Amino acid sequence: MSFVASVYAGDAFKEYLLPSLNNADYSLVLHREFFNIKNDVRVRLEIIDERWKILLDESYQIKKN
């Protein structure tokens, strides 16, 4: 099964097709030039039993509305 991560930041939008993995770590790099942010941000992910999770890291915050 394929999953897509959608990232919004100000006026920027990008979709990332996540690979078909299982029980693995993965990361997405949000490039500063594209998203108009101060630094590149590496978002850490993991997939366990076909469920993707965003891992916590000091370089970003996760907020849920």
N, C-alpha and C positions, 0 to 999 in steps of 0.2 A: 504494500500500500504506500502511496506517495503522500507526503505532507509538504505544505508550503507555509513558510513563515513570512508574514507581511510586516514590514517595518515602516513606520511613519515618523518623520522628524521635521517639524515646520512645513516647508513647501516640498519636501522630498518624500518619495515613496519608492520602495523596492521590495520585490518578492524574491525569496530564496527557496529554491527547490531543495528540500532536505533529502539526503541520500537514503537508500534502502539499507539500513543497518539495523542491528539489534544487539543490545547489551554492549554499547560502545559510547565513547565520548566524542563530541564534535564541537566545532565552534564556527561562528559567523563573524566576519570582520565588517564593522560599519565604518566605512572610510570617511574621514573628516571632510574631504573636499566635496564629496557627493552629498553628505547630510548637513554640511555647514556647521560642524561641531569643532570644538577645540582640538581634540585628539582622536585618532582611530580608537574604536572600542571593539574589543574581542568579547563577544557574548558566548559564554560557555553553556553547552547543552549536553544532555545525555539521553539515551534511549534505552529503556529497560522494559522487556516484555511488550515491545511495540508501543510504548508510551513515551513521548518526548517530554522532557522537563528542562526548564531554564535553571541553571545553577547560579547560586549567589556568588558575587565577586565584589571586591572593593571598588572596581573601576566603573560600576553602574548600579542603578537602583531599579527595582521592579515595583511598579505601582499598579494596583487594580482598582478600577472604579466600580 
